[in-house]
Amino acid sequence: MTWAGANARRLARQRLHPDAAATSPFAAPGEAVAAMLGAHAQVLSAAELSVGLRGDGLTRMDVRTALWSDRSLVKTFGPRGTVHLLPTADLPLWTGALSAVPTGPNPFPKDARMTPDQVEAVVAAIGEALTGAELTIDELSDEVVARTGPWAGDLVMPGFQAMWPRWRQVLHLAGHRGALAYAPNRGRKATYTNPGCTPLPGAGALPALIERYLYAYGPATPAHFARWLAAPKRWAAEQFAALAGAGAIEEVTFAEEGPAWVVAGDTDFPDAEARGVRLLPYFDAFAIASWPRERLFPGAAYERALGGGQAGNFPVLLVDGVVAGVWHQRRSGRRIAVTVEPLKPLSAPRSRALEEQVERVATIMEGTAELTVGRVTVGPHA
């Protein structure tokens, strides 16, 4: 298996490959989110763009409707403990799998940590407090402390320019257990609710998640999967070995990486390399999960578009399936000022394709775009 073939297949399965996008775009936000295995949503507008780029005429309003009205999407804590949009129908699988991932060393000081019993008490209190309710973080904190004890409210957790109560360290765990998800903001304040999800048993959910991951991003190694999920490498290797023993996945020779894995029988790859121009937003799933990273971010792109080797810190320009620059957008009303910094000069056909991509971004984000080709002067996460 070559990297070029794997890259083209990954793009096609997410409808980012021009041919696949033209013939079979996703018709609903949930389909797109399922294909990319979650849309990173720490910045919701970036998630809206990630979804829209994979769809057939989808706009940010379609994503918001799916999230807050139709409830076919849910905003919660997903891979790596970060905020993601996930298909509501898949939430039992996700929570079952994420709940079964072993936790690493406790990063908090000894006097800030919680005992296993305290963790369980807090998760139960969160689920109870949010059942049939939508609470801000302060309201939820009051409920958790009232249901568990004053120790849960001790201000021992470093936060953003403040100290947070002890119980906050398991907020993401409550999401992974299916006890917490985001509700619509109340003004500028985030709110939470109980999605009423019963996680599937981990013994079934984990293999299903690994197979979905390999379908979307294979060939991949256990180390790739571990990094994508923020899980221990040895544990990931054990999971892959068990699936291989059961005949669910098979080993292939991945030219640039050596031994890697795909779903059993899923060995067809495109002959033609990916072509075309694409703009991907912050923390787009394709840029996060595609390995080897040195091939997706070749040469100067590795230094310009990554932050300490971490993908997602900059929105990226893809040319023929690889990162070939960065870009930035600044919105004022309906006007969206888009600055694109190619690492090499673009040919006339690619410049026209870039203009089309900028127009598509504007359509998805329901605005009017103005393109400038030049240096992006803002830093990561700007």
Secondary structure as UniProt FT lines:
FT   HELIX           3..13
FT   TURN            14..15
FT   HELIX           18..23
FT   HELIX           29..36
FT   STRAND          39..40
FT   HELIX           44..53
FT   HELIX           60..64
FT   HELIX           65..69
FT   STRAND          73..77
FT   HELIX           79..81
FT   STRAND          83..87
FT   HELIX           88..90
FT   HELIX           91..99
FT   HELIX           110..112
FT   HELIX           116..130
FT   TURN            131..132
FT   STRAND          135..136
FT   HELIX           137..148
FT   HELIX           150..153
FT   STRAND          155..158
FT   STRAND          163..165
FT   HELIX           166..170
FT   HELIX           171..176
FT   TURN            177..178
FT   STRAND          181..186
FT   TURN            187..188
FT   STRAND          189..193
FT   HELIX           202..217
FT   HELIX           222..229
FT   HELIX           233..245
FT   TURN            246..247
FT   STRAND          249..254
FT   TURN            255..257
FT   STRAND          258..263
FT   TURN            264..265
FT   STRAND          277..280
FT   TURN            282..283
FT   HELIX           285..289
FT   HELIX           293..296
FT   HELIX           300..304
FT   TURN            308..309
FT   TURN            311..312
FT   STRAND          316..319
FT   TURN            320..321
FT   STRAND          322..332
FT   TURN            333..334
FT   STRAND          335..342
FT   HELIX           348..364
FT   TURN            365..366
FT   STRAND          368..373
FT   TURN            380..381
//
